[in-house]
Structures are given as C-alpha cells and as structure tokens.
Amino acid sequence: MSVEWNDNQPIYKQLRDMVVDRIMDGTFPEGEAVPSVRQVATDYQINHLTVGKAYQELVDIGLLEKRRGLGMFVTPGARSTSTDDEQGRFLEEDVPAFAERVRVLGLDMQKVVETLINTGGTQ
C-alpha cells in the first residue's frame, strides 16, 4: 500500500488525519480495533515510532483507547466527536482561506455559491 506523503506536514500528522477520516467515514467503526502500529508501519513503509506518535495523539484526544495486550480501539462516540471537530476546523480555517482566495481571484462570491449548489456542494 503506498501513500503520497506531503512534505509540508509531518507524516505522523498526515497519518493521524487519515485515521480520523476513516473514523468519520465508518471504515474504522466505534468499538473495533484499528490496524496495529507494526502493521501500519509495514503497510506504509514508515517508522513504527511515527505510527505510535499518530496513535498516541488520537488516544490523547479520546478517539482511540489502548487495551493492554489487545491493541488500539476506536472509542464510543469517536465518530461524532471527530466529525464535530473537523466541521469546526473546516469553518474556522478552510472557509476563510477559501473566501480569501475567491477575493484575490476577483471572483463574484454569489457566482461561486451558485456553482457549488449546481455541483452538489450543499446538502
């Protein structure tokens, strides 16, 4: 399994974000084990300490829990917590950056909104 790592962000953060995405989309269901540190390190050809750091951050924020002798598991409520956190981050960081890019390009925001609506960008 290969991944294109972004040089602008540490690999452990990219891996952490990948796990969060998989929790949100249900690939890693609540109460189920996530792949072991050793397995992820082998699959992505990265250092096991990098994987451990990513997993530890997820433990620290309550999305994963360690079960002695069993591995790491997705905590109950992790999906809604991570979705809420990501939505907040999107609204606080990504939307303002997007709006600034629209402004710099001299685009009409209403036209951008209409384009989003027409391409299924709203619910």
Secondary structure, DSSP 8 states (H G I E B T S, - for coil): ------TTS-HHHHHHHHHHHHHHTTSS-TTSB---HHHHHHHHT--HHHHHHHHHHHHHTTSEEEETTTEEEE-TTHHHHHHHHHHHHIIIIIHHHHHHHHHHHT--HHHHHHHHHHTT---
